[in-house]
Amino acid sequence: MSLKNYLFTSESVSEGHPDKVCDRISDEIVDAYLAAYDQSRTAIETLATTNRVVIAGESRGPEEIDSEVMVSLARKAIRDIGYEQEGFHWQTCDVEVLVHKQSDHIAQGVDANGNKDEGAGDQGIMFGYACLETPDLMPAPIHYAHRILQNLAQARKSGDAAVLGPDAKTQITLAYEDSRPVRATSLVLSTQHLDENLSSDDVRGIVEPHIRRTLPDGWLTDETVWHVNPTGKFVIGGPDGDCGLTGRKIIVDTYGGAAPHGGGAFSGKDPTKVDRSAAYAARYLAKNVVAAGMAERCTLQLSYAIGVPQPLSLYVNLHDTGEVDEQKLASVLRELMDLTPRGIREHLALNRPIYARSAAYGHFGRTPDSDGGFSWEKTDLVDALQSAF
């Protein structure tokens, strides 16, 4: 019997968190390559520390995306995030580029050749998940953790909370009753602030109205425990305070710990890399299953071998909430979507410059954009799924 009454916690980090600065820079470079040539290949890693950014990795694409372009993209991203501090400034930080040509031995396994279709860019396992806890079919803790930081970032940039800095992280614990989230038992927020004289209580006074507007009515009660900047002052932030690296926030990027994770990061990778594209496909299928009314929760796993087009396995778990047979559902899903790397990219139209926007506040639970961004959040398989049963 599944647990029905419990507490569950998820965290999120802002776009100015050191790791997210690096994710953003890596994905800006991915977008530049795909905008110039939609078959480009990238695996871009970024490191950021005090007034220094290092961009490394491998690529295969137009020569016009050179070191000078990458440096410019990094500065543009840092400026947009909001860093103009002595220890990390978009104009003055040193940006070093160490990107080289993609290995021919990797390329030979991934590229189509003769009768061989394009293979997966690596081995690995990828998970997708959806549930009925929020309108976007995401787990509530990660959904609201993201929204709190998004709203605070908007307030910072609009001037409503200009004293806040770009670096922040939050954590929310929700009480579940009868398997439904009903209230917040604790809320943790650590946010950079530019005024050294602000106390933790001062910062709470600034952020609390924005947080209360973010959460559902009644979720914050007199019993909710608040921890706002619990260590005290938080003036030195971002890469000046803590080194950042691409791909270190994989749970923040996905389901906040409410679902399994295969271990592969997304940012910096072009969509031939199944770490990225197959994770998007798994979310897409799981979301459509739940949107079709076939289950209250759905976990889906895909697995691949490098150079092999077809997935090695497709696993579906409806967590005893399903209205259909799971084995049949797995077969139907494979009929409705070609799950080869090429098939996923074509079905979701992934060979586009749509990735920098996904670098913060989660890759899932977002609204599909008119230009193809977040295409994996569409629910356009619902009718076909319902017809199959």
C-alpha positions in Angstrom: 0.0 0.0 0.0 1.4 3.4 -0.9 2.0 6.1 1.7 -0.8 8.7 1.7 0.1 11.1 4.6 3.7 12.4 4.6 6.0 15.3 4.2 8.0 15.9 1.0 10.7 18.5 0.3 12.1 19.9 -2.9 14.6 22.7 -3.6 15.2 25.1 -6.5 18.0 27.6 -7.3 17.8 30.9 -9.1 19.3 31.9 -12.5 22.1 33.6 -10.6 23.1 30.5 -8.7 26.7 29.7 -9.8 25.8 26.4 -11.4 22.9 28.0 -13.2 25.1 30.7 -14.6 27.2 27.9 -16.1 24.2 26.1 -17.4 22.9 29.3 -19.1 26.3 30.0 -20.8 26.5 26.4 -22.0 23.0 26.5 -23.5 23.6 30.0 -25.1 26.4 28.3 -27.0 24.2 25.4 -28.0 21.6 27.8 -29.3 24.2 29.7 -31.3 25.4 26.5 -33.0 21.8 25.3 -33.8 20.8 28.8 -35.1 23.7 28.7 -37.5 23.3 25.0 -38.5 20.6 22.8 -37.2 22.7 19.6 -37.3 25.5 21.0 -35.1 26.9 18.8 -32.3 27.9 20.3 -29.0 29.0 19.1 -25.5 29.8 22.4 -23.8 30.9 22.6 -20.1 31.3 25.9 -18.3 33.1 26.7 -15.0 32.7 30.0 -13.2 34.5 31.4 -10.2 35.7 34.8 -9.0 35.9 37.0 -12.1 36.7 34.1 -14.3 34.7 31.8 -16.7 36.2 28.8 -18.5 34.3 27.2 -21.4 35.4 23.8 -22.5 34.1 20.8 -24.4 33.7 19.7 -28.0 31.7 20.8 -31.0 31.0 20.1 -34.6 29.4 23.0 -36.5 30.0 26.2 -38.4 33.4 27.8 -37.9 31.7 31.2 -37.4 30.9 30.1 -33.8 34.4 30.8 -32.7 36.0 31.7 -29.4 35.1 35.4 -29.8 31.4 34.5 -30.3 31.5 32.3 -27.2 33.0 35.0 -25.1 30.4 37.5 -26.2 27.6 35.0 -25.5 29.0 34.4 -22.0 29.1 38.1 -21.2 25.6 38.6 -22.6 24.2 35.8 -20.4 26.0 37.1 -17.3 24.7 40.6 -17.9 21.1 39.4 -18.4 21.2 37.4 -15.1 22.3 40.6 -13.4 25.9 40.4 -12.3 27.7 43.7 -12.1 29.7 43.0 -8.9 33.3 43.6 -8.1 34.0 39.9 -7.8 31.9 38.9 -10.9 31.0 41.5 -13.6 29.9 40.7 -17.1 32.2 43.3 -18.6 35.4 42.6 -16.7 35.5 38.9 -15.9 38.1 36.8 -17.7 36.5 34.4 -20.2 38.7 31.5 -21.5 37.5 29.2 -24.3 38.9 25.7 -24.6 36.4 24.1 -27.0 37.8 21.5 -29.5 36.5 19.4 -32.4 34.2 16.5 -31.6 35.9 13.1 -31.5 35.7 11.2 -34.8 35.2 8.0 -32.7 32.1 9.5 -31.1 30.9 10.8 -34.4 31.1 7.5 -36.2 28.7 5.9 -33.7 26.2 8.8 -33.8 26.1 9.7 -37.5 23.9 8.0 -40.0 25.9 6.0 -42.5 24.7 3.9 -45.4 21.9 1.7 -44.2 22.7 2.6 -40.6 20.4 5.1 -39.0 21.7 7.7 -36.6 22.6 6.2 -33.2 22.2 7.4 -29.6 25.0 9.9 -28.6 25.7 7.8 -25.5 24.5 5.0 -23.3 22.3 5.7 -20.4 18.9 5.7 -18.8 16.4 8.6 -18.8 13.2 9.0 -16.8 10.0 11.0 -17.3 7.3 11.7 -14.8 3.9 13.4 -14.5 1.2 13.6 -11.8 -2.0 15.5 -11.0 -0.6 17.7 -8.3 -0.4 20.9 -10.3 -2.1 22.2 -13.5 1.2 21.5 -15.4 1.2 18.0 -14.1 4.3 18.4 -12.0 5.1 17.5 -8.4 3.9 20.4 -6.2 7.1 20.9 -4.2 9.4 21.5 -7.1 6.7 23.5 -9.0 6.3 26.0 -6.2 10.0 26.1 -5.4 10.6 27.2 -9.0 7.8 29.7 -8.9 9.0 31.4 -5.8 12.4 32.1 -7.3 11.0 33.1 -10.7 8.7 35.7 -9.0 11.6 37.0 -6.8 13.8 37.4 -9.9 11.0 39.3 -11.7 10.6 41.6 -8.6 14.4 42.1 -8.6 14.6 43.0 -12.3 11.5 45.2 -12.2 12.8 47.2 -9.3 10.1 46.0 -6.8 12.9 44.3 -4.9 16.0 45.8 -6.4 18.0 45.3 -3.2 18.1 41.5 -3.9 21.0 40.0 -5.7 20.9 37.4 -8.5 22.0 34.4 -6.4 19.2 32.6 -4.4 17.9 29.2 -3.5 14.7 28.0 -1.8 13.4 24.8 -0.4 9.8 24.0 0.5 8.3 21.1 2.5 4.7 20.2 1.8 2.4 18.1 3.9 0.4 15.5 2.0 -2.9 14.2 3.2 -4.6 11.4 1.3 -1.8 11.8 -1.3 -2.6 15.4 -2.0 -0.4 18.4 -1.0 -2.4 20.6 1.4 0.0 23.0 3.2 3.6 24.1 3.6 5.2 23.0 6.9 8.5 24.8 6.3 10.0 27.3 3.8 13.7 28.0 3.4 15.0 30.9 1.4 18.6 32.1 1.1 18.9 35.1 -1.2 21.8 37.5 -1.9 21.2 41.1 -1.0 23.1 44.1 -2.0 22.7 46.2 1.1 25.1 44.9 3.8 23.0 46.4 6.6 20.0 44.2 6.0 19.2 41.6 8.7 17.5 38.3 8.0 14.3 39.8 9.3 14.7 42.7 6.9 15.1 40.3 4.0 12.0 38.3 5.1 10.0 41.5 5.1 11.0 42.1 1.4 10.4 38.5 0.1 7.4 37.4 2.2 4.7 39.2 0.2 6.0 37.8 -3.1 6.1 34.2 -1.6 2.6 34.5 -0.2 1.3 35.6 -3.6 3.0 32.5 -5.2 1.6 29.8 -3.0 -2.1 28.7 -2.9 -4.3 30.3 -0.3 -4.1 28.6 3.0 -0.8 26.8 2.4 1.1 29.2 4.7 -0.2 28.9 8.2 0.8 30.1 11.7 2.6 26.7 12.0 4.7 27.1 8.9 8.4 27.4 9.9 10.3 30.1 8.0 14.1 30.2 7.5 15.1 33.3 5.6 18.9 33.7 5.2 19.4 31.5 8.2 23.2 32.0 8.2 22.9 35.8 8.4 24.3 38.2 5.7 24.5 37.0 2.1 26.1 39.8 0.2 29.0 37.9 -1.6 27.1 35.7 -4.0 27.2 34.0 -7.3 30.5 32.6 -8.7 32.4 35.1 -6.5 31.1 33.2 -3.5 31.0 29.7 -4.7 32.4 28.0 -7.9 29.8 27.0 -10.5 29.8 24.2 -13.0 27.5 23.0 -15.8 25.2 20.1 -15.0 25.3 20.0 -11.2 21.6 20.7 -10.6 20.0 17.7 -12.3 17.3 17.2 -9.6 16.4 20.9 -9.7 16.2 20.6 -13.5 13.7 17.7 -13.3 11.3 16.6 -10.6 12.8 17.8 -7.3 13.4 14.2 -6.2 9.8 13.1 -6.6 10.8 10.7 -9.4 14.0 8.7 -10.3 16.8 10.3 -12.3 19.1 8.6 -14.7 22.1 10.8 -13.8 22.6 12.7 -17.1 22.6 16.5 -17.2 21.0 18.5 -20.0 22.7 21.9 -20.5 25.4 22.2 -23.0 24.2 19.2 -25.0 22.7 19.2 -28.5 19.6 17.1 -29.0 21.4 14.1 -30.5 22.5 13.5 -26.9 19.8 11.2 -25.4 20.6 12.5 -21.9 18.7 15.5 -23.1 16.3 14.5 -25.9 15.2 11.2 -24.4 14.5 12.7 -21.0 12.4 15.3 -22.8 10.6 12.4 -24.7 10.0 10.5 -21.5 8.4 13.6 -19.8 6.3 14.2 -23.0 4.9 10.7 -23.0 4.4 10.5 -19.2 2.6 13.9 -19.3 0.3 12.8 -22.1 -0.6 9.6 -20.3 -1.7 11.6 -17.2 -3.4 14.3 -19.3 -5.4 11.5 -21.1 -6.8 10.4 -17.8 -5.1 7.1 -17.8 -3.4 7.5 -14.4 -2.9 10.0 -11.6 0.9 9.3 -11.7 3.2 8.0 -14.4 6.9 7.1 -14.3 8.5 6.2 -17.6 12.1 5.0 -18.3 14.0 4.7 -21.5 17.4 3.2 -22.0 20.0 3.5 -24.9 23.3 2.1 -26.1 25.8 4.5 -27.8 25.5 4.2 -31.6 22.3 2.1 -31.5 19.1 3.8 -32.8 16.3 2.0 -31.0 15.9 2.2 -27.2 16.8 -1.0 -25.4 13.8 -0.7 -23.1 10.7 1.2 -22.3 9.3 0.9 -18.8 6.0 2.3 -17.6 4.8 2.5 -14.0 1.4 3.9 -13.2 1.8 3.5 -9.4 -1.4 1.6 -8.9 -3.4 4.6 -10.2 -3.8 3.4 -13.7 -6.9 2.9 -15.8 -5.1 0.8 -18.5 -2.8 -2.1 -18.7 0.8 -0.9 -18.4 2.3 -3.5 -20.8 -0.2 -2.5 -23.5 0.4 1.1 -22.8 4.1 0.7 -23.3 3.4 -0.9 -26.7 1.0 1.9 -27.7 3.5 4.6 -26.8 6.2 3.0 -29.0 3.7 3.0 -31.8 2.7 6.6 -31.3 6.3 8.0 -31.1 9.5 6.9 -32.9 11.9 6.8 -29.9 15.1 6.7 -31.9 17.2 9.8 -31.4 16.3 11.0 -34.9 12.6 10.2 -34.3 12.5 12.1 -31.0 14.2 15.2 -32.5 11.8 15.3 -35.4 8.7 14.6 -33.4 9.5 17.3 -30.9 11.3 19.6 -33.4 14.4 19.8 -31.1 17.0 21.0 -33.7 16.2 24.7 -32.8 17.9 27.4 -30.7 15.4 26.9 -27.8 17.6 25.8 -24.9 19.0 28.8 -23.1 15.5 29.6 -21.7 15.4 26.1 -20.1 18.6 26.6 -18.1 16.9 27.9 -15.0 13.6 27.1 -13.2 13.3 23.6 -14.5 13.1 22.0 -17.9 9.6 20.6 -17.1 6.3 22.1 -16.2 6.9 25.0 -18.5 4.5 26.5 -21.1 5.2 25.5 -24.7 6.4 28.5 -26.7 5.2 29.5 -30.2 8.7 29.1 -31.6 9.0 25.5 -30.5 10.5 26.0 -27.0 9.3 23.4 -24.4 7.6 21.3 -27.1 7.9 18.3 -24.8 5.3 19.9 -22.6 2.5 19.6 -25.2 -0.3 17.2 -24.7 -1.1 16.5 -28.3 -1.1 12.7 -28.0 -4.1 12.6 -25.7 -6.6 11.8 -28.4 -4.5 9.1 -30.0 -3.8 7.5 -26.6 -7.5 7.5 -25.7 -8.4 6.0 -29.1 -5.9 3.2 -28.6 -7.9 1.9 -25.6 
